[in-house]
Amino acid sequence: MEAFFVSTGAVFLGEIGDKTQLLALLLASRFPHRPWALIAGILVATLFNHALAGLAGQWLRGLLDPAWLPWIVGFSFIGVGLWALKPDTVEQDEAERAGRSVFWITTLCFFLAEIGDKTQVATTVLAVKYEALAAVVAGTTTGMLLADVPVVFLGAALASRLPLKPIRFAAAGLFVVLGVLTLVFGRSLAH
């Protein structure tokens, strides 16, 4: 149980104010009538990402040249930032009919945003510390959901009152800045 509770607390605290929490707000404002599809996407992306981190963290660290990690993470941030600039082109009723696409958009975005993130690194470190891999992954996933699910419902509830264009530009700017800083300063900012 210690592995579960330590993992939950570490990721919950690490996620507060993190880029994926901002991503949850952005997605909730874009798809305010699909909170459960967003939450399901966050859950699947986190489970998959953190399971990979727990299972293959050490192997990947030995396989990849550490010099490439800032490039991968930096360009991923910039890609998410550019995506955030694109205004919605799907009508709301189309988004309602395409509930699975909201799920897949969320899953892909969260999975990519978690690559090289501090919560992914924390999952790897926790999996090294504790032998109970299932408890670690369950704990880190629970921590992620505890931090992001309230943001999804808050974003969905406030979507009609939120100034979406400034939020979109702020989110895009943040991701692009994170990407550029990661490319310039390397690995220390990616985590």
mmCIF file of the C-alpha atoms, coordinates in Angstrom:
data_MODEL
# 
_entry.id   MODEL 
# 
loop_
_atom_site.group_PDB 
_atom_site.id 
_atom_site.type_symbol 
_atom_site.label_atom_id 
_atom_site.label_alt_id 
_atom_site.label_comp_id 
_atom_site.label_asym_id 
_atom_site.label_entity_id 
_atom_site.label_seq_id 
_atom_site.pdbx_PDB_ins_code 
_atom_site.Cartn_x 
_atom_site.Cartn_y 
_atom_site.Cartn_z 
_atom_site.occupancy 
_atom_site.B_iso_or_equiv 
_atom_site.pdbx_formal_charge 
_atom_site.auth_seq_id 
_atom_site.auth_comp_id 
_atom_site.auth_asym_id 
_atom_site.auth_atom_id 
_atom_site.pdbx_PDB_model_num 
ATOM 1   C CA . MET A 1 1   ? 0.000   0.000  0.000   1.00 0.00 ? 1   MET A CA 1 
ATOM 2   C CA . GLU A 1 2   ? 2.924   2.324  0.624   1.00 0.00 ? 2   GLU A CA 1 
ATOM 3   C CA . ALA A 1 3   ? 3.891   2.216  -3.067  1.00 0.00 ? 3   ALA A CA 1 
ATOM 4   C CA . PHE A 1 4   ? 0.339   3.175  -4.081  1.00 0.00 ? 4   PHE A CA 1 
ATOM 5   C CA . PHE A 1 5   ? -0.009  6.068  -1.627  1.00 0.00 ? 5   PHE A CA 1 
ATOM 6   C CA . VAL A 1 6   ? 3.480   7.487  -2.218  1.00 0.00 ? 6   VAL A CA 1 
ATOM 7   C CA . SER A 1 7   ? 2.951   7.251  -5.991  1.00 0.00 ? 7   SER A CA 1 
ATOM 8   C CA . THR A 1 8   ? -0.472  8.912  -5.774  1.00 0.00 ? 8   THR A CA 1 
ATOM 9   C CA . GLY A 1 9   ? 0.824   11.793 -3.667  1.00 0.00 ? 9   GLY A CA 1 
ATOM 10  C CA . ALA A 1 10  ? 3.959   12.352 -5.716  1.00 0.00 ? 10  ALA A CA 1 
ATOM 11  C CA . VAL A 1 11  ? 2.132   12.577 -9.040  1.00 0.00 ? 11  VAL A CA 1 
ATOM 12  C CA . PHE A 1 12  ? -0.800  14.577 -7.650  1.00 0.00 ? 12  PHE A CA 1 
ATOM 13  C CA . LEU A 1 13  ? 1.589   17.231 -6.316  1.00 0.00 ? 13  LEU A CA 1 
ATOM 14  C CA . GLY A 1 14  ? 3.747   17.095 -9.444  1.00 0.00 ? 14  GLY A CA 1 
ATOM 15  C CA . GLU A 1 15  ? 0.717   17.574 -11.698 1.00 0.00 ? 15  GLU A CA 1 
ATOM 16  C CA . ILE A 1 16  ? -0.560  20.760 -10.013 1.00 0.00 ? 16  ILE A CA 1 
ATOM 17  C CA . GLY A 1 17  ? 0.088   23.553 -12.502 1.00 0.00 ? 17  GLY A CA 1 
ATOM 18  C CA . ASP A 1 18  ? 1.751   21.142 -14.938 1.00 0.00 ? 18  ASP A CA 1 
ATOM 19  C CA . LYS A 1 19  ? 1.377   21.394 -18.713 1.00 0.00 ? 19  LYS A CA 1 
ATOM 20  C CA . THR A 1 20  ? -0.937  18.372 -18.822 1.00 0.00 ? 20  THR A CA 1 
ATOM 21  C CA . GLN A 1 21  ? -3.275  20.053 -16.340 1.00 0.00 ? 21  GLN A CA 1 
ATOM 22  C CA . LEU A 1 22  ? -3.363  23.059 -18.669 1.00 0.00 ? 22  LEU A CA 1 
ATOM 23  C CA . LEU A 1 23  ? -4.000  20.644 -21.543 1.00 0.00 ? 23  LEU A CA 1 
ATOM 24  C CA . ALA A 1 24  ? -6.980  19.210 -19.613 1.00 0.00 ? 24  ALA A CA 1 
ATOM 25  C CA . LEU A 1 25  ? -8.403  22.737 -19.266 1.00 0.00 ? 25  LEU A CA 1 
ATOM 26  C CA . LEU A 1 26  ? -7.841  23.477 -22.938 1.00 0.00 ? 26  LEU A CA 1 
ATOM 27  C CA . LEU A 1 27  ? -9.516  20.250 -24.070 1.00 0.00 ? 27  LEU A CA 1 
ATOM 28  C CA . ALA A 1 28  ? -12.429 20.750 -21.654 1.00 0.00 ? 28  ALA A CA 1 
ATOM 29  C CA . SER A 1 29  ? -13.016 24.215 -23.068 1.00 0.00 ? 29  SER A CA 1 
ATOM 30  C CA . ARG A 1 30  ? -12.944 22.841 -26.633 1.00 0.00 ? 30  ARG A CA 1 
ATOM 31  C CA . PHE A 1 31  ? -15.231 19.891 -25.891 1.00 0.00 ? 31  PHE A CA 1 
ATOM 32  C CA . PRO A 1 32  ? -17.374 21.025 -22.945 1.00 0.00 ? 32  PRO A CA 1 
ATOM 33  C CA . HIS A 1 33  ? -20.096 18.430 -23.576 1.00 0.00 ? 33  HIS A CA 1 
ATOM 34  C CA . ARG A 1 34  ? -17.677 15.479 -23.611 1.00 0.00 ? 34  ARG A CA 1 
ATOM 35  C CA . PRO A 1 35  ? -16.102 15.420 -20.105 1.00 0.00 ? 35  PRO A CA 1 
ATOM 36  C CA . TRP A 1 36  ? -16.319 11.641 -19.791 1.00 0.00 ? 36  TRP A CA 1 
ATOM 37  C CA . ALA A 1 37  ? -14.575 11.116 -23.144 1.00 0.00 ? 37  ALA A CA 1 
ATOM 38  C CA . LEU A 1 38  ? -11.838 13.488 -21.958 1.00 0.00 ? 38  LEU A CA 1 
ATOM 39  C CA . ILE A 1 39  ? -11.474 11.693 -18.627 1.00 0.00 ? 39  ILE A CA 1 
ATOM 40  C CA . ALA A 1 40  ? -11.384 8.304  -20.356 1.00 0.00 ? 40  ALA A CA 1 
ATOM 41  C CA . GLY A 1 41  ? -8.668  9.620  -22.698 1.00 0.00 ? 41  GLY A CA 1 
ATOM 42  C CA . ILE A 1 42  ? -6.639  10.949 -19.765 1.00 0.00 ? 42  ILE A CA 1 
ATOM 43  C CA . LEU A 1 43  ? -7.023  7.604  -17.978 1.00 0.00 ? 43  LEU A CA 1 
ATOM 44  C CA . VAL A 1 44  ? -5.955  5.490  -20.960 1.00 0.00 ? 44  VAL A CA 1 
ATOM 45  C CA . ALA A 1 45  ? -3.048  7.772  -21.883 1.00 0.00 ? 45  ALA A CA 1 
ATOM 46  C CA . THR A 1 46  ? -1.804  7.891  -18.293 1.00 0.00 ? 46  THR A CA 1 
ATOM 47  C CA . LEU A 1 47  ? -2.102  4.132  -17.776 1.00 0.00 ? 47  LEU A CA 1 
ATOM 48  C CA . PHE A 1 48  ? -0.271  3.410  -21.001 1.00 0.00 ? 48  PHE A CA 1 
ATOM 49  C CA . ASN A 1 49  ? 2.382   6.079  -20.505 1.00 0.00 ? 49  ASN A CA 1 
ATOM 50  C CA . HIS A 1 50  ? 3.056   5.258  -16.863 1.00 0.00 ? 50  HIS A CA 1 
ATOM 51  C CA . ALA A 1 51  ? 3.041   1.500  -17.489 1.00 0.00 ? 51  ALA A CA 1 
ATOM 52  C CA . LEU A 1 52  ? 5.648   2.013  -20.177 1.00 0.00 ? 52  LEU A CA 1 
ATOM 53  C CA . ALA A 1 53  ? 7.631   4.251  -17.845 1.00 0.00 ? 53  ALA A CA 1 
ATOM 54  C CA . GLY A 1 54  ? 7.485   1.661  -15.096 1.00 0.00 ? 54  GLY A CA 1 
ATOM 55  C CA . LEU A 1 55  ? 8.277   -1.314 -17.312 1.00 0.00 ? 55  LEU A CA 1 
ATOM 56  C CA . ALA A 1 56  ? 10.775  0.177  -19.717 1.00 0.00 ? 56  ALA A CA 1 
ATOM 57  C CA . GLY A 1 57  ? 12.173  3.283  -18.052 1.00 0.00 ? 57  GLY A CA 1 
ATOM 58  C CA . GLN A 1 58  ? 15.572  1.820  -17.346 1.00 0.00 ? 58  GLN A CA 1 
ATOM 59  C CA . TRP A 1 59  ? 15.714  0.041  -20.699 1.00 0.00 ? 59  TRP A CA 1 
ATOM 60  C CA . LEU A 1 60  ? 14.800  3.201  -22.633 1.00 0.00 ? 60  LEU A CA 1 
ATOM 61  C CA . ARG A 1 61  ? 17.278  5.287  -20.700 1.00 0.00 ? 61  ARG A CA 1 
ATOM 62  C CA . GLY A 1 62  ? 20.028  2.875  -21.735 1.00 0.00 ? 62  GLY A CA 1 
ATOM 63  C CA . LEU A 1 63  ? 18.771  2.591  -25.307 1.00 0.00 ? 63  LEU A CA 1 
ATOM 64  C CA . LEU A 1 64  ? 18.310  6.255  -26.192 1.00 0.00 ? 64  LEU A CA 1 
ATOM 65  C CA . ASP A 1 65  ? 21.163  8.665  -26.323 1.00 0.00 ? 65  ASP A CA 1 
ATOM 66  C CA . PRO A 1 66  ? 20.319  11.244 -23.625 1.00 0.00 ? 66  PRO A CA 1 
ATOM 67  C CA . ALA A 1 67  ? 21.285  13.971 -26.079 1.00 0.00 ? 67  ALA A CA 1 
ATOM 68  C CA . TRP A 1 68  ? 18.158  13.153 -28.161 1.00 0.00 ? 68  TRP A CA 1 
ATOM 69  C CA . LEU A 1 69  ? 15.633  13.457 -25.298 1.00 0.00 ? 69  LEU A CA 1 
ATOM 70  C CA . PRO A 1 70  ? 15.538  17.286 -25.270 1.00 0.00 ? 70  PRO A CA 1 
ATOM 71  C CA . TRP A 1 71  ? 14.984  17.306 -29.033 1.00 0.00 ? 71  TRP A CA 1 
ATOM 72  C CA . ILE A 1 72  ? 12.102  14.828 -28.844 1.00 0.00 ? 72  ILE A CA 1 
ATOM 73  C CA . VAL A 1 73  ? 10.479  16.590 -25.897 1.00 0.00 ? 73  VAL A CA 1 
ATOM 74  C CA . GLY A 1 74  ? 11.142  20.084 -27.278 1.00 0.00 ? 74  GLY A CA 1 
ATOM 75  C CA . PHE A 1 75  ? 9.601   19.399 -30.668 1.00 0.00 ? 75  PHE A CA 1 
ATOM 76  C CA . SER A 1 76  ? 6.659   17.616 -29.009 1.00 0.00 ? 76  SER A CA 1 
ATOM 77  C CA . PHE A 1 77  ? 5.953   20.732 -26.924 1.00 0.00 ? 77  PHE A CA 1 
ATOM 78  C CA . ILE A 1 78  ? 6.162   22.958 -29.980 1.00 0.00 ? 78  ILE A CA 1 
ATOM 79  C CA . GLY A 1 79  ? 3.843   20.607 -31.898 1.00 0.00 ? 79  GLY A CA 1 
ATOM 80  C CA . VAL A 1 80  ? 1.229   20.741 -29.125 1.00 0.00 ? 80  VAL A CA 1 
ATOM 81  C CA . GLY A 1 81  ? 1.628   24.531 -29.022 1.00 0.00 ? 81  GLY A CA 1 
ATOM 82  C CA . LEU A 1 82  ? 1.004   24.833 -32.752 1.00 0.00 ? 82  LEU A CA 1 
ATOM 83  C CA . TRP A 1 83  ? -2.008  22.538 -32.467 1.00 0.00 ? 83  TRP A CA 1 
ATOM 84  C CA . ALA A 1 84  ? -3.390  24.799 -29.697 1.00 0.00 ? 84  ALA A CA 1 
ATOM 85  C CA . LEU A 1 85  ? -3.336  27.755 -32.119 1.00 0.00 ? 85  LEU A CA 1 
ATOM 86  C CA . LYS A 1 86  ? -5.737  26.032 -34.493 1.00 0.00 ? 86  LYS A CA 1 
ATOM 87  C CA . PRO A 1 87  ? -9.300  27.099 -33.743 1.00 0.00 ? 87  PRO A CA 1 
ATOM 88  C CA . ASP A 1 88  ? -12.052 24.520 -33.699 1.00 0.00 ? 88  ASP A CA 1 
ATOM 89  C CA . THR A 1 89  ? -13.427 23.614 -37.100 1.00 0.00 ? 89  THR A CA 1 
ATOM 90  C CA . VAL A 1 90  ? -15.815 20.908 -35.900 1.00 0.00 ? 90  VAL A CA 1 
ATOM 91  C CA . GLU A 1 91  ? -19.361 21.990 -35.113 1.00 0.00 ? 91  GLU A CA 1 
ATOM 92  C CA . GLN A 1 92  ? -20.614 21.061 -31.647 1.00 0.00 ? 92  GLN A CA 1 
ATOM 93  C CA . ASP A 1 93  ? -23.166 18.512 -32.920 1.00 0.00 ? 93  ASP A CA 1 
ATOM 94  C CA . GLU A 1 94  ? -20.407 16.888 -34.997 1.00 0.00 ? 94  GLU A CA 1 
ATOM 95  C CA . ALA A 1 95  ? -18.259 16.705 -31.872 1.00 0.00 ? 95  ALA A CA 1 
ATOM 96  C CA . GLU A 1 96  ? -21.169 15.083 -30.050 1.00 0.00 ? 96  GLU A CA 1 
ATOM 97  C CA . ARG A 1 97  ? -21.551 12.440 -32.776 1.00 0.00 ? 97  ARG A CA 1 
ATOM 98  C CA . ALA A 1 98  ? -17.799 11.881 -32.882 1.00 0.00 ? 98  ALA A CA 1 
ATOM 99  C CA . GLY A 1 99  ? -17.361 11.135 -29.177 1.00 0.00 ? 99  GLY A CA 1 
ATOM 100 C CA . ARG A 1 100 ? -14.670 8.585  -29.904 1.00 0.00 ? 100 ARG A CA 1 
ATOM 101 C CA . SER A 1 101 ? -12.586 11.186 -31.753 1.00 0.00 ? 101 SER A CA 1 
ATOM 102 C CA . VAL A 1 102 ? -12.593 13.375 -28.632 1.00 0.00 ? 102 VAL A CA 1 
ATOM 103 C CA . PHE A 1 103 ? -11.384 10.350 -26.697 1.00 0.00 ? 103 PHE A CA 1 
ATOM 104 C CA . TRP A 1 104 ? -8.599  9.660  -29.215 1.00 0.00 ? 104 TRP A CA 1 
ATOM 105 C CA . ILE A 1 105 ? -7.549  13.323 -29.414 1.00 0.00 ? 105 ILE A CA 1 
ATOM 106 C CA . THR A 1 106 ? -7.288  13.427 -25.632 1.00 0.00 ? 106 THR A CA 1 
ATOM 107 C CA . THR A 1 107 ? -5.477  10.101 -25.430 1.00 0.00 ? 107 THR A CA 1 
ATOM 108 C CA . LEU A 1 108 ? -2.892  11.075 -28.033 1.00 0.00 ? 108 LEU A CA 1 
ATOM 109 C CA . CYS A 1 109 ? -2.327  14.589 -26.683 1.00 0.00 ? 109 CYS A CA 1 
ATOM 110 C CA . PHE A 1 110 ? -1.928  13.393 -23.101 1.00 0.00 ? 110 PHE A CA 1 
ATOM 111 C CA . PHE A 1 111 ? 0.339   10.545 -24.071 1.00 0.00 ? 111 PHE A CA 1 
ATOM 112 C CA . LEU A 1 112 ? 2.618   12.887 -26.034 1.00 0.00 ? 112 LEU A CA 1 
ATOM 113 C CA . ALA A 1 113 ? 2.535   15.590 -23.365 1.00 0.00 ? 113 ALA A CA 1 
ATOM 114 C CA . GLU A 1 114 ? 3.594   13.040 -20.734 1.00 0.00 ? 114 GLU A CA 1 
ATOM 115 C CA . ILE A 1 115 ? 6.694   11.949 -22.657 1.00 0.00 ? 115 ILE A CA 1 
ATOM 116 C CA . GLY A 1 116 ? 9.666   13.223 -20.699 1.00 0.00 ? 116 GLY A CA 1 
ATOM 117 C CA . ASP A 1 117 ? 7.389   14.933 -18.170 1.00 0.00 ? 117 ASP A CA 1 
ATOM 118 C CA . LYS A 1 118 ? 8.269   15.023 -14.498 1.00 0.00 ? 118 LYS A CA 1 
ATOM 119 C CA . THR A 1 119 ? 5.363   12.709 -13.656 1.00 0.00 ? 119 THR A CA 1 
ATOM 120 C CA . GLN A 1 120 ? 6.644   10.141 -16.154 1.00 0.00 ? 120 GLN A CA 1 
ATOM 121 C CA . VAL A 1 121 ? 10.133  10.381 -14.668 1.00 0.00 ? 121 VAL A CA 1 
ATOM 122 C CA . ALA A 1 122 ? 8.624   10.109 -11.179 1.00 0.00 ? 122 ALA A CA 1 
ATOM 123 C CA . THR A 1 123 ? 6.833   6.939  -12.273 1.00 0.00 ? 123 THR A CA 1 
ATOM 124 C CA . THR A 1 124 ? 10.104  5.472  -13.520 1.00 0.00 ? 124 THR A CA 1 
ATOM 125 C CA . VAL A 1 125 ? 11.897  6.331  -10.272 1.00 0.00 ? 125 VAL A CA 1 
ATOM 126 C CA . LEU A 1 126 ? 9.034   4.991  -8.141  1.00 0.00 ? 126 LEU A CA 1 
ATOM 127 C CA . ALA A 1 127 ? 9.007   1.743  -10.167 1.00 0.00 ? 127 ALA A CA 1 
ATOM 128 C CA . VAL A 1 128 ? 12.717  1.364  -9.457  1.00 0.00 ? 128 VAL A CA 1 
ATOM 129 C CA . LYS A 1 129 ? 12.185  2.040  -5.737  1.00 0.00 ? 129 LYS A CA 1 
ATOM 130 C CA . TYR A 1 130 ? 9.153   -0.219 -5.244  1.00 0.00 ? 130 TYR A CA 1 
ATOM 131 C CA . GLU A 1 131 ? 8.870   -3.769 -6.572  1.00 0.00 ? 131 GLU A CA 1 
ATOM 132 C CA . ALA A 1 132 ? 5.063   -3.486 -6.709  1.00 0.00 ? 132 ALA A CA 1 
ATOM 133 C CA . LEU A 1 133 ? 4.809   -2.179 -10.273 1.00 0.00 ? 133 LEU A CA 1 
ATOM 134 C CA . ALA A 1 134 ? 0.999   -2.443 -10.396 1.00 0.00 ? 134 ALA A CA 1 
ATOM 135 C CA . ALA A 1 135 ? 0.698   -0.377 -7.206  1.00 0.00 ? 135 ALA A CA 1 
ATOM 136 C CA . VAL A 1 136 ? 3.049   2.267  -8.593  1.00 0.00 ? 136 VAL A CA 1 
ATOM 137 C CA . VAL A 1 137 ? 1.193   2.576  -11.913 1.00 0.00 ? 137 VAL A CA 1 
ATOM 138 C CA . ALA A 1 138 ? -2.188  2.561  -10.153 1.00 0.00 ? 138 ALA A CA 1 
ATOM 139 C CA . GLY A 1 139 ? -0.949  5.229  -7.759  1.00 0.00 ? 139 GLY A CA 1 
ATOM 140 C CA . THR A 1 140 ? 0.557   7.507  -10.386 1.00 0.00 ? 140 THR A CA 1 
ATOM 141 C CA . THR A 1 141 ? -2.578  7.169  -12.521 1.00 0.00 ? 141 THR A CA 1 
ATOM 142 C CA . THR A 1 142 ? -4.775  7.972  -9.518  1.00 0.00 ? 142 THR A CA 1 
ATOM 143 C CA . GLY A 1 143 ? -2.649  11.031 -8.752  1.00 0.00 ? 143 GLY A CA 1 
ATOM 144 C CA . MET A 1 144 ? -2.995  12.232 -12.342 1.00 0.00 ? 144 MET A CA 1 
ATOM 145 C CA . LEU A 1 145 ? -6.778  11.789 -12.270 1.00 0.00 ? 145 LEU A CA 1 
ATOM 146 C CA . LEU A 1 146 ? -7.109  13.520 -8.881  1.00 0.00 ? 146 LEU A CA 1 
ATOM 147 C CA . ALA A 1 147 ? -5.323  16.552 -10.325 1.00 0.00 ? 147 ALA A CA 1 
ATOM 148 C CA . ASP A 1 148 ? -6.923  16.623 -13.794 1.00 0.00 ? 148 ASP A CA 1 
ATOM 149 C CA . VAL A 1 149 ? -10.544 15.455 -13.423 1.00 0.00 ? 149 VAL A CA 1 
ATOM 150 C CA . PRO A 1 150 ? -11.623 18.561 -11.437 1.00 0.00 ? 150 PRO A CA 1 
ATOM 151 C CA . VAL A 1 151 ? -9.999  20.713 -14.123 1.00 0.00 ? 151 VAL A CA 1 
ATOM 152 C CA . VAL A 1 152 ? -12.005 18.914 -16.832 1.00 0.00 ? 152 VAL A CA 1 
ATOM 153 C CA . PHE A 1 153 ? -15.299 19.610 -15.057 1.00 0.00 ? 153 PHE A CA 1 
ATOM 154 C CA . LEU A 1 154 ? -14.307 23.190 -14.216 1.00 0.00 ? 154 LEU A CA 1 
ATOM 155 C CA . GLY A 1 155 ? -13.285 23.830 -17.830 1.00 0.00 ? 155 GLY A CA 1 
ATOM 156 C CA . ALA A 1 156 ? -16.498 22.262 -19.155 1.00 0.00 ? 156 ALA A CA 1 
ATOM 157 C CA . ALA A 1 157 ? -18.659 24.258 -16.732 1.00 0.00 ? 157 ALA A CA 1 
ATOM 158 C CA . LEU A 1 158 ? -16.951 27.532 -17.582 1.00 0.00 ? 158 LEU A CA 1 
ATOM 159 C CA . ALA A 1 159 ? -16.537 26.906 -21.319 1.00 0.00 ? 159 ALA A CA 1 
ATOM 160 C CA . SER A 1 160 ? -19.276 29.306 -22.344 1.00 0.00 ? 160 SER A CA 1 
ATOM 161 C CA . ARG A 1 161 ? -17.776 32.034 -20.132 1.00 0.00 ? 161 ARG A CA 1 
ATOM 162 C CA . LEU A 1 162 ? -14.103 31.438 -20.843 1.00 0.00 ? 162 LEU A CA 1 
ATOM 163 C CA . PRO A 1 163 ? -12.336 33.653 -23.378 1.00 0.00 ? 163 PRO A CA 1 
ATOM 164 C CA . LEU A 1 164 ? -11.239 30.785 -25.616 1.00 0.00 ? 164 LEU A CA 1 
ATOM 165 C CA . LYS A 1 165 ? -9.048  32.755 -27.991 1.00 0.00 ? 165 LYS A CA 1 
ATOM 166 C CA . PRO A 1 166 ? -6.782  34.186 -25.251 1.00 0.00 ? 166 PRO A CA 1 
ATOM 167 C CA . ILE A 1 167 ? -6.676  30.781 -23.529 1.00 0.00 ? 167 ILE A CA 1 
ATOM 168 C CA . ARG A 1 168 ? -5.725  29.115 -26.812 1.00 0.00 ? 168 ARG A CA 1 
ATOM 169 C CA . PHE A 1 169 ? -2.957  31.665 -27.418 1.00 0.00 ? 169 PHE A CA 1 
ATOM 170 C CA . ALA A 1 170 ? -1.706  31.427 -23.825 1.00 0.00 ? 170 ALA A CA 1 
ATOM 171 C CA . ALA A 1 171 ? -1.625  27.622 -23.984 1.00 0.00 ? 171 ALA A CA 1 
ATOM 172 C CA . ALA A 1 172 ? 0.082   27.703 -27.380 1.00 0.00 ? 172 ALA A CA 1 
ATOM 173 C CA . GLY A 1 173 ? 2.610   30.221 -26.111 1.00 0.00 ? 173 GLY A CA 1 
ATOM 174 C CA . LEU A 1 174 ? 3.351   28.168 -23.008 1.00 0.00 ? 174 LEU A CA 1 
ATOM 175 C CA . PHE A 1 175 ? 3.923   24.970 -24.979 1.00 0.00 ? 175 PHE A CA 1 
ATOM 176 C CA . VAL A 1 176 ? 6.082   26.716 -27.594 1.00 0.00 ? 176 VAL A CA 1 
ATOM 177 C CA . VAL A 1 177 ? 8.152   28.428 -24.876 1.00 0.00 ? 177 VAL A CA 1 
ATOM 178 C CA . LEU A 1 178 ? 8.580   25.094 -23.060 1.00 0.00 ? 178 LEU A CA 1 
ATOM 179 C CA . GLY A 1 179 ? 9.632   23.525 -26.350 1.00 0.00 ? 179 GLY A CA 1 
ATOM 180 C CA . VAL A 1 180 ? 12.160  26.234 -27.165 1.00 0.00 ? 180 VAL A CA 1 
ATOM 181 C CA . LEU A 1 181 ? 13.549  26.250 -23.614 1.00 0.00 ? 181 LEU A CA 1 
ATOM 182 C CA . THR A 1 182 ? 13.883  22.476 -23.729 1.00 0.00 ? 182 THR A CA 1 
ATOM 183 C CA . LEU A 1 183 ? 15.700  22.676 -27.054 1.00 0.00 ? 183 LEU A CA 1 
ATOM 184 C CA . VAL A 1 184 ? 17.985  25.456 -25.809 1.00 0.00 ? 184 VAL A CA 1 
ATOM 185 C CA . PHE A 1 185 ? 18.703  24.319 -22.264 1.00 0.00 ? 185 PHE A CA 1 
ATOM 186 C CA . GLY A 1 186 ? 18.298  20.602 -22.687 1.00 0.00 ? 186 GLY A CA 1 
ATOM 187 C CA . ARG A 1 187 ? 17.298  17.837 -20.402 1.00 0.00 ? 187 ARG A CA 1 
ATOM 188 C CA . SER A 1 188 ? 17.038  19.736 -17.105 1.00 0.00 ? 188 SER A CA 1 
ATOM 189 C CA . LEU A 1 189 ? 13.954  21.697 -18.240 1.00 0.00 ? 189 LEU A CA 1 
ATOM 190 C CA . ALA A 1 190 ? 12.243  18.689 -19.784 1.00 0.00 ? 190 ALA A CA 1 
ATOM 191 C CA . HIS A 1 191 ? 11.683  17.204 -16.366 1.00 0.00 ? 191 HIS A CA 1 
# 
